[in-house]
Amino acid sequence: MDWTLITVTFNSAATLASCWSDQRPEGVRWLVVDNASTDNSAEVAKEFGARVIELTKNVGFSAANNVGLQQVSTRYVAFVNPDVVVDYASLGILQNLIDKHNALVGPQLINEDGSLQASARGLPFLVDKLAHRGVTLPGADQRQYLPRIEGSQYVAWTMGAALCGSAETFRALGGWDAGYFLYYEDHDMGLKAWRANVPVIATSAVHWRHAWARETKSFKLKPWMREFASARRFYARYPELTLPTRRWASARHRQYVSVAGLPVHED
């Protein structure tokens, strides 16, 4: 194994204590970038054996991920949220997919009761995202936006709570767009990868538990303001996804559309 796990923390001490430990295989490093937490996140991470970079201010999820990426010397990297429990035995499966397809790969995330999360996604048309939040408009297609993954399949993007690839590939893609303080950075990473002919794969052969403490599940003003800001940035970059018609988007994202939903051959 030749892996670095990068985790961005912000007041995540309790989450780290419940989801992480010091039991990691040889060859797996853990790098924590702390976004100026006011709790003891950095100390907890150090107790579990992480190398910790303590930032003096909260620079956001994407920028902090890039700080970590700059420090990676291993071949493979996994960006993993503090509320994810990593199955280290599955890293070999992810590594094989990364190597064979020069891909970004996301594991199937599961809830604490073992049920599946919709961690793999199709093209994020605005009508589909609204339908996912309970606002159904004409043209929405939840089947394409929330594909059920069987085996390993090509997807438009996977949730940034757990995204793996080679460090070289992430650097070639320019890392994460630091213009996204929080939210939509994983949408952008997936589409950016496809446009650079780097496929994005989701695999149900690997299950990682994700507590998913998303702040926009309830109404809190600051998280929603950040989500709206990120949405504006994303849809300004991909205006074709604001339309319910699929033709323009299919033309622009033909690398993905040509293989959407197809299985990835692993042998």
BELJOUR-V809695 format. One record per helix or strand of 2 or more residues. SS is the DSSP state (a for helix, b for strand). FROM is the first residue (numbers start at 1). LEN is the number of residues. Records with the same first field share a line. If there is no record, write none. Layout:
# BELJOUR-V809695
SS->FROM-LEN ; FROM-LEN
This chain:
# BELJOUR-V809695
b->3-7 ; 28-7 ; 51-4 ; 76-5 ; 84-2 ; 104-7 ; 120-2 ; 152-3 ; 157-2 ; 162-5 ; 200-11
a->13-7 ; 41-7 ; 61-10 ; 88-14 ; 126-7 ; 142-4 ; 167-6 ; 185-11 ; 215-3 ; 221-17 ; 239-4 ; 247-6 ; 254-4
